């Protein structure tokens, strides 16, 4: 038995009724689709709301007719929920919302604490990144200053060398001239 397909085994496909294969949406297009289809749940800007638990599975079902990859959808949800503007929404009295923006359950103290911890971690990483950037900038400036100083020293040395070469040719000419007189 072979895995080769013979002509008799190939079924003809009616191209008029067959649906063309659509390319999958990338993550930006997927995020735009969420903003468009669920504007009361997925909010651009700073006024985000905590999403209901299990929203990934619900979205997978609701978007089954769209060319959205489940893998890309999960990445988009991670991206959306990892933003500081989303984490700031976790505060006392806040409610999680469904895809229509309706409140479904309150935020717990543990969830608030987790969001605060994530925000502190982000702030620490940002501070460290800023400090490294400042340190790199100071080092770059120091190197530029040292390069300028070296250039000045090299220019001075070249001028002195050029002056010495002139003096040495003059002194050689003088010696030659003196020898001529001695003979």
For each residue, the residues with C-beta under 8 A, 3 or more apart:
1:
2:
3:
4:
5: 9 10
6: 9 10
7: 10
8:
9: 5 6
10: 5 6 7
11:
12:
13: 18
14: 17 18
15: 18
16:
17: 14
18: 13 14 15
19:
20:
21:
22: 67
23: 67
24: 67 68 69 72
25: 29 30 33 66 67 68 69 72
26: 29 30 72
27: 30 31 72 75 76 79
28: 31 32
29: 25 26 32 33
30: 25 26 27 33 34 68 69 72 73 76
31: 27 28 34 35 42 76 79 80
32: 28 29 35 36
33: 25 29 30 36 37 63 66 68
34: 30 31 37 38 41 42 59 76 80
35: 31 32 38 39 42 43 44
36: 32 33 39
37: 33 34 62 63
38: 34 35 41 42 99 100 101
39: 35 36 42 43 101
40: 43 97 100 101
41: 34 38 49 51 55 97 98 99 100 101
42: 31 34 35 38 39 80
43: 35 39 40 47 48 49
44: 35
45: 48 85
46: 85 88
47: 43 85
48: 43 45 80 83 85 86 88 89
49: 41 43 89 94 95 96 97 101
50: 86 89 90 94 95 96 97 107 111
51: 41 55 77 81 96 97
52: 55 58 96 97 98 99 104 105
53: 96 105
54: 57 58
55: 41 51 52 58 59 77 98 99
56: 59 60 73 74 77
57: 54 60 61
58: 52 54 55 61 62 98 99
59: 34 55 56 62 63 73 77 99
60: 56 57 63 64 70 73
61: 57 58 64
62: 37 58 59 99
63: 33 37 59 60 66 68 73
64: 60 61
65:
66: 25 33 63
67: 22 23 24 25
68: 24 25 30 33 63 72 73
69: 24 25 30 72 73
70: 60 73 74
71: 74 75
72: 24 25 26 27 30 68 69 75 76
73: 30 56 59 60 63 68 69 70 76 77
74: 56 70 71 77 78
75: 27 71 72 78 79
76: 27 30 31 34 72 73 79 80
77: 51 55 56 59 73 74 80 81
78: 74 75 81 82
79: 27 31 75 76 82 83
80: 31 34 42 48 76 77 83 86
81: 51 77 78 86
82: 78 79 86 87 118
83: 48 79 80 86 87
84: 87 88 119 122
85: 45 46 47 48 88 89
86: 48 50 80 81 82 83 89
87: 82 83 84 90 115 116 118 119
88: 46 48 84 85 91 115 119
89: 48 49 50 85 86 94 115
90: 50 87 94 107 111 112 114 115 116
91: 88 94 107 112
92: 107 112
93: 106 107
94: 49 50 89 90 91 106 107
95: 49 50 103 104 105 106 107
96: 49 50 51 52 53 103 104 105 106 107
97: 40 41 49 50 51 52 100 101 102 103 104
98: 41 52 55 58 101 102 104
99: 38 41 52 55 58 59 62
100: 38 40 41 97
101: 38 39 40 41 49 97 98
102: 97 98
103: 95 96 97
104: 52 95 96 97 98
105: 52 53 95 96
106: 93 94 95 96
107: 50 90 91 92 93 94 95 96 111 112
108: 111 112
109: 112 113
110: 113 114
111: 50 90 107 108 114 115
112: 90 91 92 107 108 109 115 116
113: 109 110 116 117
114: 90 110 111 117 118
115: 87 88 89 90 111 112 118 119
116: 87 90 112 113 119 120
117: 113 114 120 121
118: 82 87 114 115 121 122
119: 84 87 88 115 116 122 123
120: 116 117 123 124
121: 117 118 124 125
122: 84 118 119 125 126
123: 119 120 126 127
124: 120 121 127 128
125: 121 122 128 129
126: 122 123 129 130
127: 123 124 130 131
128: 124 125 131 132
129: 125 126 132 133
130: 126 127 133 134
131: 127 128 134 135
132: 128 129 135 136
133: 129 130 136 137
134: 130 131 137 138
135: 131 132 138 139
136: 132 133 139 140
137: 133 134 140 141
138: 134 135 141 142
139: 135 136 142 143
140: 136 137 143 144
141: 137 138 144 145
142: 138 139 145 146
143: 139 140 146 147
144: 140 141 147 148
145: 141 142 148 149
146: 142 143 149 150
147: 143 144 150 151
148: 144 145 151 152
149: 145 146 152 153
150: 146 147 153 154
151: 147 148 154 155
152: 148 149 155 156
153: 149 150 156 157
154: 150 151 157 158
155: 151 152 158 159
156: 152 153 159 160
157: 153 154 160 161
158: 154 155 161 162
159: 155 156 162 163
160: 156 157 163 164
161: 157 158 164 165
162: 158 159 165 166
163: 159 160 166 167
164: 160 161 167 168
165: 161 162 168 169
166: 162 163 169 170
167: 163 164 170 171
168: 164 165 171 172
169: 165 166 172 173
170: 166 167 173 174
171: 167 168 174 175
172: 168 169 175 176
173: 169 170 176 177
174: 170 171 177 178
175: 171 172 178 179
176: 172 173 179 180
177: 173 174 180 181
178: 174 175 181 182
179: 175 176 182 183
180: 176 177 183
181: 177 178
182: 178 179
183: 179 180
